[in-house]
Amino acid sequence: MPRPNPAQLAYGSATVILSALAMLLVSQARSGAGIAVIASAALALGLLVAARVPLRRSSGTSRTAAGAVPAQRRAQSADGGRRLAETSSRR
């Protein structure tokens, strides 16, 4: 399992803290059970947010071929990348 990157840790932690604070203030929970439910919900929400933060792509991987010009990218995306675009003889 890959380790979380710093953005995932920051967003997840901030979500847990802020959502727990907001839910505690809104609900005005005073019992231990109510606080435990709110803490569990905040933790689940923080995990969801951290999992949804996009992972950083490595520099070796890209969505399109390296050195492709925008016209080639449009031609590849139009037909799903099944054929190569015609290149121009002009430079």
trRosetta pair geometry for C-beta under 8 A, 3 or more apart (Angstrom, degrees):
i j d omega theta_ij theta_ji phi_ij phi_ji
2 55 7.5 35 108 -126 152 145
4 8 4.0 -119 -171 89 106 133
4 9 5.4 129 117 -52 123 82
4 12 7.5 -33 -172 4 156 143
4 50 6.3 -13 -137 175 141 118
5 8 5.2 97 54 8 67 103
5 9 7.3 -133 101 -3 35 91
5 53 7.9 -130 59 111 102 123
5 55 6.5 133 -6 -138 129 70
5 56 5.8 120 -104 2 169 108
6 9 5.6 -57 -147 39 36 112
6 10 6.1 33 157 -19 70 108
7 10 5.8 -55 -144 38 30 109
7 11 6.1 23 161 -12 67 109
7 53 5.4 -168 122 165 103 142
7 56 7.7 124 16 -43 129 101
8 11 6.2 -57 -139 42 26 104
8 12 5.9 23 163 -16 63 115
8 50 4.5 79 -177 -163 86 85
8 51 7.7 66 -147 -67 118 25
8 53 4.7 -170 -94 61 72 135
8 55 7.8 -4 -48 -93 126 69
9 12 6.0 -61 -141 42 23 108
9 13 6.0 19 163 -16 63 113
9 50 7.1 51 -78 -131 26 122
10 13 6.1 -59 -143 39 24 107
10 14 6.2 20 161 -15 62 112
11 14 5.9 -58 -143 40 27 109
11 15 6.2 29 157 -21 63 109
11 49 5.4 -135 140 141 103 110
11 50 6.0 160 85 -92 94 62
11 53 5.2 143 44 -68 151 138
12 15 5.8 -57 -148 35 28 111
12 16 6.5 28 156 -20 64 104
12 46 4.5 85 -173 173 72 88
12 47 6.5 49 -144 -86 119 30
12 49 5.6 167 -97 83 59 96
12 50 3.0 5 -70 -63 123 118
12 53 7.7 -100 -41 -7 87 130
13 16 5.8 -53 -149 33 32 110
13 17 6.4 23 158 -12 66 108
13 46 6.8 66 -78 -157 19 130
14 17 6.0 -59 -145 41 30 106
14 18 5.9 16 164 -8 68 115
15 18 6.3 -61 -135 45 24 100
15 19 5.6 15 171 -11 65 117
15 42 7.7 172 133 -172 72 76
15 45 5.8 -138 153 123 115 94
15 46 4.3 163 87 -105 104 70
15 49 4.3 133 -40 34 167 157
15 50 7.5 -141 32 -39 133 80
16 19 6.4 -62 -136 42 17 101
16 20 6.1 15 164 -17 59 114
16 42 5.0 94 -153 149 61 98
16 43 5.8 36 -125 -95 113 47
16 45 7.2 157 -91 76 55 87
16 46 3.5 -6 -58 -63 89 149
17 20 6.1 -62 -147 37 22 108
17 21 6.3 19 158 -16 61 111
17 42 7.8 111 -46 175 12 132
18 21 5.8 -56 -146 38 30 111
18 22 6.2 28 157 -17 66 109
19 22 5.7 -54 -142 39 32 110
19 23 6.1 28 160 -16 66 108
19 41 7.6 -122 139 117 120 87
19 42 4.5 167 94 -126 102 87
19 45 5.1 -69 101 85 175 148
19 46 7.1 -153 32 -53 129 85
20 23 6.0 -57 -142 40 27 106
20 24 6.2 27 158 -18 63 110
20 38 6.1 109 -142 143 72 98
20 39 6.0 36 -126 -106 123 56
20 42 3.6 5 -66 -93 86 169
21 24 5.9 -58 -146 38 26 109
21 25 6.3 22 158 -16 63 109
22 25 5.9 -58 -147 38 29 108
22 26 6.2 20 159 -14 66 111
23 26 5.9 -57 -139 41 30 106
23 27 5.8 9 169 -2 68 116
23 38 4.6 176 115 -149 127 111
23 41 6.7 139 -107 84 173 127
23 42 6.5 -141 22 -63 136 104
24 27 6.5 -62 -130 48 22 95
24 28 7.7 82 168 -85 52 22
24 29 6.1 -85 -133 37 66 99
24 35 7.2 34 -110 -120 107 80
24 38 5.8 118 -70 148 75 160
25 28 7.3 11 -175 -68 26 62
27 34 6.8 -164 134 177 132 120
27 38 6.6 -152 40 -83 147 131
29 34 3.3 -160 -155 131 121 126
29 35 5.4 172 117 -63 126 62
29 37 7.8 -160 -124 54 159 100
29 38 5.9 -163 18 -21 155 137
30 34 6.9 40 41 53 37 139
31 34 4.6 93 60 6 87 103
31 35 7.0 -158 91 -4 46 86
32 35 5.8 -57 -147 39 32 109
32 36 6.2 34 154 -22 66 107
33 36 5.6 -54 -147 35 31 113
33 37 6.5 32 154 -20 64 103
34 37 5.8 -52 -149 33 32 110
34 38 6.4 28 154 -15 64 107
35 38 5.7 -55 -147 39 32 110
35 39 6.2 34 153 -20 66 107
36 39 5.7 -53 -144 38 30 111
36 40 6.3 31 155 -19 64 106
37 40 5.8 -55 -149 37 29 111
37 41 6.4 28 154 -17 64 107
38 41 5.7 -55 -146 38 31 110
38 42 6.2 32 154 -19 65 107
39 42 5.7 -54 -145 37 31 111
39 43 6.3 32 155 -20 64 106
40 43 5.7 -54 -147 36 30 112
40 44 6.4 31 154 -18 64 105
41 44 5.7 -53 -147 37 32 111
41 45 6.3 31 154 -18 64 107
42 45 5.7 -55 -147 39 31 111
42 46 6.3 33 153 -20 64 107
43 46 5.6 -53 -146 36 31 112
43 47 6.4 32 155 -18 64 104
44 47 5.8 -53 -149 36 31 111
44 48 6.4 33 152 -20 64 105
45 48 5.6 -53 -149 35 33 114
45 49 6.4 31 154 -17 65 105
46 49 5.8 -53 -146 37 32 109
46 50 6.2 30 156 -17 65 108
47 50 5.7 -56 -143 39 30 110
47 51 6.2 29 158 -19 64 108
48 51 5.9 -59 -148 37 27 109
48 52 6.4 18 157 -14 63 113
49 52 5.9 -65 -148 40 29 107
49 53 6.9 43 154 -37 64 94
50 53 6.0 -38 -154 8 35 114
57 61 5.5 -118 -178 79 104 104
57 62 7.5 101 145 -94 143 47
58 61 5.2 72 63 15 88 100
62 65 7.8 140 85 -106 113 5
62 66 6.5 112 39 -73 140 74
64 68 4.9 -101 150 47 118 140
64 72 7.9 125 -175 106 128 98
64 73 5.2 -32 -118 -110 155 103
64 76 6.9 133 -130 67 101 151
65 68 4.5 97 68 -41 88 118
65 72 7.7 -60 51 128 113 132
68 72 4.4 -122 -168 87 97 128
68 73 5.5 116 127 -58 123 84
68 76 7.5 -23 -167 -6 152 141
69 72 5.1 94 56 8 71 103
69 73 7.3 -134 99 -7 37 89
70 73 5.4 -54 -147 34 38 114
70 74 6.4 38 156 -19 69 101
71 74 5.8 -52 -150 35 33 110
71 75 6.4 30 153 -16 64 107
71 85 6.2 176 129 153 83 155
71 88 7.9 47 70 -18 160 109
72 75 5.7 -55 -146 39 34 110
72 76 6.2 33 155 -20 67 107
72 84 7.4 -15 -149 -168 103 73
72 85 4.3 -159 -121 42 63 134
72 87 7.3 -2 -75 -87 114 83
73 76 5.8 -56 -146 37 30 110
73 77 6.2 20 159 -13 66 109
74 77 6.0 -60 -143 41 28 103
74 78 6.1 36 157 -31 65 107
74 85 7.7 70 69 -87 70 149
75 78 5.8 -48 -143 26 29 115
75 79 7.2 -10 171 14 60 102
75 83 7.6 -77 153 91 104 86
75 84 7.6 51 113 169 126 32
75 85 3.3 114 63 -87 155 114
75 86 7.9 -172 -124 18 168 59
76 79 7.4 -85 -157 51 24 78
76 80 8.0 -74 168 101 58 17
76 81 4.5 30 -176 -101 91 70
76 84 7.5 -4 -84 -121 92 43
76 85 6.5 -82 -41 -28 74 104
77 80 7.6 35 -159 -80 30 22
77 81 7.1 19 -80 -52 36 81
79 82 5.3 -88 130 37 105 96
79 83 5.8 2 86 28 147 95
88 91 7.9 173 100 -64 98 43
